[in-house]
């Protein structure tokens, strides 16, 4: 296994720890800044909006060497987290989250395509899964520990710890990433060519809608667990750990499954995710239902990351390193749409049942879109690799 994959996974861990950190701290943010829980959920919306803007940063950095690009992205990410920890107002926190997320999208897009180029085509799913393992481990360890730190020392302390982790990952990337070997100049025209294919946009829409259903519910998981399920704030920490354990299991299994049957794996995971969300809609008042549902929610929801990313990369081919970034932006669009939908329902009705039903319906809609684009795509998969890193190297 190339050491570069481990370096990429380390960066993914740092980024994932920040992305979902606030999901366990909504009550703290609501109290300090005197906003409602639904308004506090805007910290997820702001981050997701920044993810959607990430391809612009990726395009600006397109002609830089890969290693330098990733180091710049991690440096931006580190500074953004530090600024978030100093936020004097809720608006400043939203702005910090927005800017930080720009590097998130570009990092995962470049990292995913780079990982694909480090291994043979038949191992691309597993290579991408390894990168996203850093993300899933951040859910298993980073998010629960961040919530614990936030409850014990304040939410600002959580961002300080993530800033330190970001610095460590920055050093790791500098030491472990191999030097770039430019094979040919990067062409903006070639990089943007795949985006002239309308089917690619439909595939990106399937990513956004299907994955967005998860975050219509998960953005408000902490208040649901305490207000509806009756868990204490201390119990939320280990419940998030159960959710994170599901992420690790789902991600590790979905990579190999995607290598064998990409479309079938995605369809099954979307169906299971919609079912679990529907179960939560009516079973959130029962702790015996909530605990296994959280595990399955993590396993199915984040098990989708690898097959969705692999599908878009294979669909578009190897012409553009921006395709992986665009799919990560689509994930961000899904998070934004889902969190906005959940927040709107919470403000208008206060019903977590309605939130989970809407989340399930959104996932089903994503499934329909995915089936349509998958059934109409007959293009033979091609190896996706980053310019400067030959596939299989």
Secondary structure, DSSP 8 states (H G I E B T S, - for coil): --HHHHHHHHHHHHHHHHHTGGGG-HHHHHHHHT--HHHHTHHHHHHHHHHHHHHHHHHHTTTS-HHHHHHHHHHHHHHHHHHHHT-SSHHHHHHHHHHHHHHHHHHHHHHHHHHHHTS-GGGHHHHHHHHHHHHHHIIIIIIHHHHHHHHHH-HHHHHHHHHHHHHHHHHHHHHHS------S---HHHHHHGGG-HHHHHHHHHHHHHHHHHHHHHTTHHHIIIIIS---HHHHHHHHHHHHHHHHHHHHHHHHHHHH-HHHHHHHHHHHHHHHHHHHHHHTT-HHHHHHHHHHHHHHHHHHHHHHHHHHHHHH-SS-THHHHHHHHHHHHHHHHHHHHHHHHHHHH--HHHHHHHHHHHHHHHHHHHHHHHHH----------TTS-TT-
